[in-house]
Amino acid sequence: MAFLILLKILGAVMLLLYAVRMVRTGFERASGPALRRAISKAASGRVTGVFSGMAVAVLLQSATAVAVLAAGFATSGILTTAAGLAVLLGADLGSSLVVQFLVFDLSWLVPLLLAVGAWLFLKIEYRTAKQTGRILVGIALVLISLQMIGDSTAPLKEARFMPQIAAYLASDALTALALGAVLAFLMHSSVATVLMIAAFAQKAGLPLEAAIPLVLGANAGAGAVAIWLTRGMDRKARLLPLGNFIFRSAGAVAALLLVTSVHLPLEEISSLPAQQLVAVHILFNLALVLICTPLTAPMAWLVERILPEDVSTGEGEPNAPKSALDQRVVHVPRLALASATRELLRMGEQVEAMAQPVMMMLDNGSVPEIRRLQQMDGSINVIHSDIKLYIAELNRGELTSEEAEQSLELASFAINLERAGDLVSKNLLERALGLLENGVSFSEEGRRELERMHDRVLANMQLALNVLVSSDVASARELIAEKDMMRLLEKECHDRHLDRLKSRLPESIESSNAHMEVVRSLKEINSLFATVAVPILAREGQLRDSRLVPAE
């Protein structure tokens, strides 16, 4: 009996973790570039950072995901440590608000969410619709998993061992705090951990004296997750989760001292233990925001001294990743082609990393930031040269016709990625320098058009790299279909820009050449990434030889 209950709880928790990840993946794929841009705007101030982090965490249902995104911006120099800490504090509050939404009894919504979500995901081809369907199905699975956790933990209320465990945790708050931290770290999700603790309190009779320290510990443990996930990143990236972990841990200990010495009137908030726990969770994170946001600058100073600079790489230089080109297998075609594919993936990721902050640089970039991004083109060129030489060496051996064809396709895509890197560095970033030097800016409407187009290109870059690795036909079709969408977007941008010129809008007149150059460059970059899908669809007979109507 006990084993069956444990198995049911484990299955429900795993479903909860999967569902939370499903929702996060849907938002990332539907509007990942827009979410990243929201975080990057946190550089303008701490209050903006708090709200940006909170909004993105609510959508992604994960403060840890926001921490990893912010760490990437810290590495590139876009976010200072103090601004990044403000983002993470807001993200913690945002994830606690997600818990409040999910703890309500929304079981009546499950059939509707499943029906609409599955229909959107399975029947509609457009990316936004499919990912919206994924999000709705994910939310439905979250609600189902919570119901499963409640049903599976209900028998524990009558178990003989439950009073002893509950009494021990209630009498030893430090042990409960540590246990909550370990659970959050193992589950890699504070949302899932707090929901599980709330279910135990509601259904299994876990007293608040034990549940509250568990929730406080979950807040501290969730901060350690980001430290673990960013352990291989640049020093600047690792500063953010370290500072946030110190804030959360110190706050958890202080809150524990408070709740063990002062009676909290939680019964005035709700009569339900689950709601009372969630209220403590929200109030804790709100208090952290109010108290710690003014302290982000001192904390930045502290963590910069706790985490010393890596003298082997120097300040600001990320650890150079090792090349995937394995010379030991160059004469084994199957393994050599796999090595070249992994290196191409690394090359594409570097182009994507250089392209991500382009709109920020066009809007209000600085010369050092732009020059630092342009330097990435040098490493992209080196990778391109290495791949060409590696494939040339591979072709000196004996290859089957399929292997020879694949090697040429990889070499061709490497050339296209190198060209895409040049477009970002020599066209888009040079345009950013020109706008900065001349004091010219885009009109508000023109900026929104470019941001929309830029977001679509970034999403298509990620899709192209997925196609490179998976060779998935459905994804390849979606990528080619996006070329048509980009063509329509280019025409819309062109027509609207001409309308603004006719109305003699000063900003549009001053930035006219730059605006059209950015549009053309983004469209060409998208086309270069989309070429990875062409050989896949050609082999499946899913490409026309020409778009021309046959002559009569």
C-alpha positions in Angstrom: 0.0 0.0 0.0 2.7 2.5 1.0 4.7 1.6 -2.2 1.6 2.2 -4.4 1.0 5.6 -2.7 4.7 6.6 -3.2 4.5 5.5 -6.9 1.4 7.6 -7.5 3.0 10.7 -5.9 6.2 10.2 -7.9 4.2 9.9 -11.1 2.1 13.0 -10.4 5.2 15.0 -9.5 6.9 13.9 -12.7 3.8 14.9 -14.7 3.8 18.3 -12.9 7.5 18.9 -13.8 6.9 17.9 -17.5 3.8 20.1 -17.7 5.6 23.2 -16.3 8.4 22.6 -18.8 5.8 22.2 -21.6 4.3 25.6 -20.9 7.7 27.2 -20.7 8.8 25.7 -24.0 5.6 26.9 -25.6 6.2 30.5 -24.5 9.9 30.3 -25.5 9.1 29.1 -29.0 6.2 31.4 -29.5 7.8 34.6 -28.2 11.3 33.8 -27.0 13.0 36.9 -28.7 10.3 39.2 -27.3 10.9 37.8 -23.8 14.6 38.2 -24.1 14.1 41.8 -25.3 12.0 42.5 -22.2 14.8 41.3 -19.9 17.4 43.3 -21.8 15.4 46.5 -21.2 16.1 46.0 -17.5 19.4 47.8 -18.1 17.4 51.1 -17.9 16.8 50.8 -14.2 16.2 48.6 -11.2 12.4 49.1 -11.0 12.1 48.3 -14.7 14.2 45.2 -14.1 11.9 44.0 -11.4 8.8 44.3 -13.5 10.5 42.8 -16.6 11.7 39.8 -14.6 8.3 39.4 -13.0 6.4 39.5 -16.3 8.7 37.1 -18.1 8.7 34.7 -15.1 4.9 34.6 -15.1 4.9 33.7 -18.7 7.7 31.1 -18.5 6.4 29.8 -15.1 10.1 29.7 -14.0 12.4 32.1 -12.2 15.3 29.8 -13.0 14.7 30.2 -16.8 14.7 34.0 -16.3 18.0 33.7 -14.3 19.7 31.8 -17.2 18.5 34.4 -19.8 19.7 37.3 -17.6 23.0 35.5 -17.1 23.5 35.5 -20.9 22.9 39.2 -21.1 25.3 39.8 -18.3 28.0 37.9 -20.2 27.5 40.1 -23.2 27.7 43.2 -21.1 24.2 44.3 -21.8 23.1 43.9 -18.1 25.1 45.0 -15.2 25.2 42.8 -12.1 23.0 45.2 -10.1 20.4 45.4 -12.9 20.5 41.6 -13.3 19.9 41.0 -9.6 16.8 43.3 -9.9 15.5 41.1 -12.7 16.0 38.0 -10.7 14.2 39.4 -7.7 11.2 40.3 -9.9 11.3 36.8 -11.4 11.1 35.2 -8.0 8.0 37.3 -7.3 6.5 36.4 -10.7 6.9 32.7 -10.2 5.2 33.0 -6.8 2.2 34.6 -8.5 2.0 31.6 -10.9 1.7 29.4 -7.8 -1.3 31.5 -6.6 -3.0 31.0 -10.0 -2.5 27.3 -10.1 -3.5 26.6 -6.5 -7.1 27.7 -7.3 -9.6 24.9 -8.2 -9.6 25.1 -12.0 -10.4 21.5 -12.7 -13.5 22.6 -14.7 -11.1 24.2 -17.2 -9.2 21.0 -18.0 -11.5 19.6 -20.7 -11.6 23.0 -22.5 -7.9 23.5 -22.3 -7.2 20.0 -23.7 -9.7 20.3 -26.5 -8.7 23.8 -27.7 -5.0 23.2 -27.1 -4.8 19.8 -28.9 -6.8 21.2 -31.8 -4.5 24.2 -32.2 -1.3 22.1 -31.9 -2.4 19.3 -34.2 -4.5 21.1 -36.8 -3.0 24.6 -37.3 0.3 25.0 -39.1 1.2 28.5 -38.0 3.9 28.6 -35.3 2.1 30.9 -32.9 -1.1 28.9 -33.0 0.8 25.6 -32.5 2.7 26.9 -29.5 -0.4 28.4 -28.0 -1.9 24.9 -28.2 1.2 23.6 -26.5 0.8 26.1 -23.7 -2.9 25.3 -23.2 -2.2 21.6 -23.1 0.6 22.2 -20.6 -1.6 24.2 -18.3 -4.2 21.4 -18.4 -1.6 18.8 -17.5 -0.4 21.0 -14.6 -3.9 21.1 -13.3 -4.3 17.3 -13.8 -1.0 16.6 -12.0 -2.1 18.8 -9.0 -5.3 16.8 -8.8 -3.3 13.6 -8.9 -1.0 14.8 -6.2 -3.9 15.7 -4.0 -5.6 12.4 -4.5 -2.5 10.3 -3.9 -1.5 12.2 -0.8 -5.0 12.1 0.8 -4.5 8.6 2.3 -1.4 9.8 4.1 -3.6 11.8 6.4 -4.7 8.5 8.0 -1.2 6.8 7.9 0.3 6.0 11.2 3.7 7.4 10.4 2.4 10.8 9.2 1.9 12.3 12.7 5.4 11.4 13.7 7.0 12.9 10.6 4.8 16.0 10.7 5.6 16.5 14.4 9.3 16.2 13.9 9.4 18.7 11.0 7.2 21.1 13.0 9.5 20.9 16.0 12.8 21.2 14.0 12.3 24.1 11.6 15.9 24.1 10.4 15.6 20.5 9.2 12.3 21.4 7.4 14.1 24.4 5.9 16.9 22.2 4.6 14.5 19.6 3.4 12.6 22.2 1.4 15.8 23.5 -0.2 16.9 20.0 -1.2 13.5 19.2 -2.7 13.5 22.4 -4.8 17.0 21.7 -6.0 16.2 18.2 -7.0 13.0 19.2 -8.7 14.6 22.2 -10.4 11.4 24.2 -9.9 10.2 26.3 -7.0 6.7 26.4 -8.6 6.4 22.6 -8.6 7.9 22.3 -5.1 5.6 24.8 -3.5 2.6 23.3 -5.2 3.5 19.9 -3.9 4.0 21.2 -0.3 0.7 23.0 -0.5 -1.0 19.7 -1.7 0.5 17.9 1.3 -0.7 20.5 3.7 -4.2 20.5 2.1 -4.7 16.8 1.7 -2.2 14.9 3.9 -2.6 17.1 7.0 0.9 18.5 7.0 0.8 21.3 9.7 1.7 24.8 8.8 4.5 24.7 11.5 6.2 22.2 9.2 5.0 23.4 5.8 6.0 27.1 6.1 9.7 26.2 6.8 9.6 23.8 3.8 8.3 26.6 1.6 11.0 29.0 2.8 13.6 26.3 2.1 12.2 25.8 -1.3 12.8 29.5 -2.1 16.4 29.1 -1.0 16.9 25.8 -2.9 15.5 27.2 -6.1 18.2 29.9 -6.0 20.9 27.2 -6.0 19.4 25.7 -9.2 20.5 28.7 -11.2 24.0 28.5 -9.7 24.2 24.9 -10.9 22.9 25.6 -14.4 25.3 28.6 -14.9 28.4 26.9 -13.5 30.1 26.5 -16.9 29.3 30.1 -18.0 31.4 33.2 -17.9 32.2 34.8 -14.5 29.8 37.7 -15.2 27.0 35.3 -15.7 27.7 33.4 -12.5 27.6 36.6 -10.4 23.8 37.0 -10.8 22.6 33.6 -9.5 25.1 33.8 -6.6 23.8 37.2 -5.5 20.2 36.1 -5.8 21.0 32.9 -3.8 22.5 35.0 -1.0 19.4 37.3 -1.0 17.0 34.3 -0.9 18.9 32.3 1.6 19.4 35.2 4.0 15.7 36.1 3.5 14.6 32.5 4.2 16.6 32.4 7.5 15.3 35.8 8.6 11.7 34.8 7.7 12.1 31.5 9.6 13.2 33.4 12.7 10.2 35.7 12.3 7.5 32.9 11.8 8.9 30.9 14.7 8.7 33.8 17.1 5.7 35.7 15.9 2.2 34.4 15.2 1.1 35.1 11.7 -2.7 35.8 11.3 -2.9 33.5 8.2 -6.4 32.4 9.1 -7.6 35.9 8.2 -6.3 35.4 4.6 -8.0 32.0 4.1 -9.2 29.0 6.0 -7.5 26.6 3.5 -3.9 25.6 4.4 -2.8 25.6 0.8 -3.9 29.2 0.3 -2.2 30.2 3.5 1.0 28.6 2.4 0.9 30.4 -1.0 0.2 33.7 0.7 3.4 33.2 2.8 5.3 32.3 -0.4 4.1 35.5 -2.2 4.6 37.8 0.9 8.1 36.4 1.3 9.1 37.2 -2.3 7.3 40.6 -2.2 9.3 41.4 0.9 12.5 40.4 -0.8 11.7 42.7 -3.7 11.0 45.7 -1.4 14.0 45.2 0.9 16.6 43.8 -1.5 16.0 45.9 -4.7 17.8 49.0 -3.1 20.6 46.7 -2.0 21.4 45.3 -5.5 24.4 47.6 -5.9 26.1 46.5 -2.6 25.3 42.9 -3.4 26.9 43.3 -6.8 30.0 44.6 -5.0 30.0 41.7 -2.6 29.6 38.9 -5.2 32.3 40.4 -7.4 34.7 39.9 -4.5 33.4 36.5 -3.5 33.8 35.2 -7.0 37.3 36.0 -8.2 38.3 36.7 -11.8 39.6 33.8 -13.9 43.1 35.0 -14.6 43.5 32.4 -17.3 40.8 34.0 -19.5 40.7 37.5 -18.2 37.7 39.7 -17.3 34.9 39.7 -19.9 36.2 36.8 -21.9 34.0 33.8 -21.9 35.5 30.4 -21.7 36.2 29.4 -25.2 34.2 26.2 -26.0 36.2 23.3 -27.5 35.8 22.6 -31.2 33.6 19.6 -32.0 35.8 18.7 -35.0 37.5 15.4 -33.9 40.6 14.7 -36.1 40.8 11.2 -34.7 37.6 10.2 -36.6 38.1 12.2 -39.8 38.6 9.0 -41.8 35.4 7.4 -40.4 32.8 9.2 -42.5 29.8 8.6 -40.2 31.5 9.9 -37.1 33.3 12.7 -39.0 30.0 14.0 -40.4 28.5 14.0 -36.9 31.5 16.0 -35.7 31.0 18.5 -38.5 27.3 18.8 -37.7 28.0 19.6 -34.1 30.6 22.3 -35.1 28.1 23.8 -37.5 25.6 23.9 -34.6 28.2 25.8 -32.5 28.8 28.2 -35.4 25.1 28.8 -35.8 24.7 29.5 -32.1 27.5 32.1 -32.3 25.7 33.9 -35.2 22.5 33.8 -33.2 24.2 35.2 -30.1 25.7 38.1 -32.2 22.2 38.8 -33.8 20.2 38.7 -30.6 21.1 42.2 -29.3 20.9 43.8 -32.8 17.7 45.8 -32.1 19.1 47.1 -28.8 22.3 48.2 -30.6 20.2 49.9 -33.3 18.1 51.6 -30.7 20.6 52.8 -28.0 23.8 50.8 -28.3 27.3 52.1 -27.4 30.4 51.9 -29.4 32.2 49.4 -27.1 29.2 47.1 -27.0 28.8 47.2 -30.8 32.6 46.6 -31.3 32.5 43.7 -28.9 29.7 42.0 -30.8 31.5 42.6 -34.1 34.5 40.8 -32.8 32.5 37.6 -32.6 32.5 37.5 -36.4 36.2 36.7 -36.2 35.6 33.4 -34.3 32.7 32.6 -36.7 35.1 33.0 -39.6 37.6 30.7 -37.9 35.0 28.0 -37.3 33.9 28.3 -41.0 37.5 27.8 -42.2 38.0 24.8 -39.8 34.8 23.1 -41.1 35.8 23.6 -44.7 39.3 22.1 -44.2 37.8 19.2 -42.1 35.3 18.3 -44.8 38.0 18.6 -47.5 40.1 16.1 -45.5 37.1 13.9 -45.1 36.4 13.9 -48.9 40.0 12.6 -49.6 38.8 9.2 -48.2 36.3 6.8 -49.5 32.7 8.0 -49.1 29.4 6.6 -50.3 27.4 8.8 -52.6 25.0 9.7 -49.6 28.0 10.6 -47.4 29.6 12.7 -50.1 26.3 14.5 -50.7 25.9 15.2 -47.0 29.4 16.5 -46.6 28.7 19.0 -49.5 25.5 20.1 -47.8 27.3 20.8 -44.6 30.0 22.8 -46.3 27.3 24.8 -48.2 25.5 25.5 -44.9 28.7 26.6 -43.3 29.2 29.1 -46.1 25.7 30.4 -45.6 26.3 30.8 -41.9 29.5 32.7 -42.5 27.6 35.0 -44.8 24.9 35.5 -42.2 27.5 36.4 -39.7 29.0 39.0 -42.1 25.5 40.5 -42.6 25.1 40.9 -38.8 28.6 42.3 -38.3 29.2 44.4 -41.4 25.6 45.5 -42.2 23.4 45.6 -39.1 26.0 46.5 -36.5 27.7 49.0 -38.8 24.3 50.6 -39.4 24.0 50.8 -35.6 27.3 52.6 -35.4 26.2 55.0 -38.2 22.9 55.8 -36.4 24.8 56.4 -33.1 27.4 58.7 -34.7 24.8 60.7 -36.6 22.3 60.9 -33.7 19.5 59.3 -35.8 16.8 57.1 -34.5 13.9 55.1 -36.0 10.3 56.3 -35.7 8.3 54.5 -33.1 6.2 52.6 -35.7 9.3 51.8 -37.7 11.0 50.4 -34.6 8.1 48.1 -33.8 8.1 46.8 -37.4 11.8 46.0 -37.2 11.4 44.4 -33.8 8.7 42.2 -35.1 10.8 41.1 -38.1 13.9 40.6 -35.9 11.9 38.4 -33.5 10.8 36.2 -36.3 14.3 35.9 -37.7 15.7 34.8 -34.2 12.9 32.2 -33.9 13.7 30.9 -37.4 17.4 30.7 -36.5 16.6 28.4 -33.6 14.2 26.3 -35.8 17.0 26.0 -38.4 19.5 24.7 -35.9 16.9 22.2 -34.7 16.4 21.1 -38.3 20.2 20.8 -38.8 20.4 18.3 -35.9 17.1 16.4 -36.3 16.5 16.5 -40.1 12.8 16.6 -39.2 10.7 17.0 -42.3 7.8 18.8 -40.6 10.2 21.4 -39.1 11.9 21.8 -42.4 8.6 22.6 -44.1 7.8 25.1 -41.4 11.2 26.8 -42.0 10.7 27.1 -45.7 7.1 28.4 -45.2 8.7 31.1 -43.0 10.5 32.4 -46.1 7.1 33.3 -47.6 6.1 35.0 -44.3 9.4 37.0 -44.3 8.7 38.0 -47.9 5.3 39.4 -46.9 6.8 41.1 -43.8 9.4 42.8 -46.0 6.7 44.1 -48.4 4.6 45.3 -45.5 7.6 47.1 -43.9 8.4 48.7 -47.3 4.9 49.9 -48.0 4.4 51.3 -44.5 7.8 53.0 -44.6 6.8 54.7 -47.9 3.6 55.9 -46.3 5.6 57.4 -43.4 7.8 59.1 -46.0 4.8 60.5 -47.8 3.6 62.0 -44.5 7.0 63.6 -44.1 7.7 62.1 -40.6 11.1 63.5 -39.7 12.4 60.3 -38.0 11.4 58.2 -41.0 13.1 60.6 -43.5 16.4 60.6 -41.5 16.5 56.8 -41.0 15.1 55.8 -44.3 18.2 54.2 -45.8 19.0 52.5 -42.5 15.5 51.1 -42.1 15.4 49.5 -45.6 18.9 48.1 -45.2 18.0 46.5 -41.9 14.9 45.0 -43.5 16.8 43.6 -46.4 19.6 42.2 -44.2 17.1 40.5 -41.9 15.3 38.9 -44.8 18.6 37.7 -46.3 19.8 36.3 -43.0 16.6 34.4 -42.6 16.9 32.9 -46.1 20.5 31.8 -45.4 19.4 29.9 -42.3 16.5 28.4 -44.2 18.8 26.8 -46.7 19.4 24.0 -44.2 15.9 22.7 -45.0 16.3 22.6 -48.7 18.2 19.2 -49.1 15.9 17.5 -46.6 12.7 18.5 -48.5 14.3 17.8 -51.8 15.1 14.2 -50.8 11.4 13.8 -49.8 10.2 15.3 -53.0 8.5 18.2 -51.2 10.1 21.1 -53.1 9.1 22.5 -56.5 11.9 23.1 -59.0 10.6 26.6 -59.6 8.0 29.1 -58.4 7.4 30.1 -62.1 4.1 29.1 -63.7 5.0 26.9 -66.7 4.9 28.8 -70.0 2.1 27.9 -72.4 
